Amino acid sequence: MTLRLSCKDYGFECDFESKGDNASTVIEEFGKHTDEVHGIEYSKEALMQFIMRKGG
């Protein structure tokens, strides 16, 4: 199952998406992007909740 986190899903006007089969990799990439580009640091737990709520 491919997991996906997209900036647009969380209110950002940004085309960035982190996709993959490994939740840790998706979380790390998305978290790094939102911190560096948008100035928002999400905890790994919060990002895992994002994935779980979307059902992948």
NORFEN-V515496 format. One line per field, one symbol per residue. ss: DSSP state (H for helix, E for strand, L for the rest). psi: psi as a letter, one per 30 degrees, with the letter a starting at -180 (. if undefined). A space follows every 50 residues. Layout:
ss = ???
psi = ???
This chain:
ss = LLEEEEHHHHLLLLLLEEEELLHHHHHHHHHHHHHHHHLLLLLHHHHHHH HHHHLL
psi = kkkkkkeefggkikgkkkklfjeeeeeeeeeeeeeeefgkjkleeeeeee eeefg.
